[in-house]
Amino acid sequence: MLKKLILPFILATLLAFPSVSFADAVVGDTIITLGENLTPKQKEDLLSEMNAPEGSQQITVSNQEEHKYLGDYIPKATIGTKAISSSAITIEKKGSGLEVKTNNINWVTDEMYLNALMTAGVKDATIYVTAPFEVSGTAALTGLLKAYEITSDKAIPEEVKQVANEELVTTAKLGDKVGEENASALMAKIKDEIAQNGVPETDADLRALIEKCAKDLNITLTEEQLNSLIDLFNKMKDINIDWNQVGDQLDKAKDKISNFLNSEEGQSFLQQVKEFFIALWNAIISFFTGGK
């Protein structure tokens, strides 16, 4: 709950599924995506964990699909040979924004799913990604956009899926160097700047924007990392992303953080943090003074 609300600036990518139409999907409808290589018992357990409504639409995601959509960006070893991670996407009312929560996912973070989903045009949904044991999360990533295409009855252009996939991987690789949360926050900040001020026209302008955002977040980028981000956002320019919608989804995420911190639950959390640091400080003093 806390991670979902405090860190909602982040990603996924999915493929078309034209044989099924879900154009009449309404608020509250849920679509379940299941990894093809789950055992019957694992499927049963995950459906229970996801509180899958009786009769809900279910989609199977194969390992072949993972490699098809992520093979150009992720090492084969990371994708693996089995599709295990699964997900539930629930339609929320217009203006709700996106929320993501994960369980047993060790490579793709909540924020990475969010950022990639925003890039792909997904909006107003609650998403839960899980697995019976720790996995990378790539099968669920593939399944989520597949599910969203069904709910909206609108195919996500192939080039948009590819850029969303590349964004996820770029963020994950950057996260290995600067920290997952820092990488996701940087992606969100760059998007927010573009949504507010427009897309930079030249590579020099784009470089300056990325460098400014990194500096504001106290993140040091190597030349290789900087060039990777410039290349990624140039591709975003080419696919004509709806930056107004991206900015709107980011604003919704910010609102959720503010609402949480102002709530009784949020105030209780902040008090717990305060008490923790007071206790930690007292313990440090006690250690150096011999308990006197």
Buried (B, 14 or more C-beta within 10 A) or exposed (E): EEEBBBBBBBBBBBBBBEEEEBEEBEEEBBBBBBBBBBEEEBBEBBBEBBEBBEEBBBBBBBBEBBBEBBEEBBEEEBBBEBBBBBBBBBBBEEEBBBBBBBBBBEBBBBBBBBBBBBBBBBBBBBBBBBBBEEBBBBBBBBBBBBBBBBBBEEEBBEEBBBBBBBBBBBBBBBBEBBEBBBBBBBBBBBBBBBBEEEBBEEEEEBBEBBBEBBEEBEBEBEEEBBBBBBEBBEBBBEBEBEBEBBBBBBEBBBEBBEEBBEEEEBEEBEEEEEEEEEEEEEEEEEEEEEEE
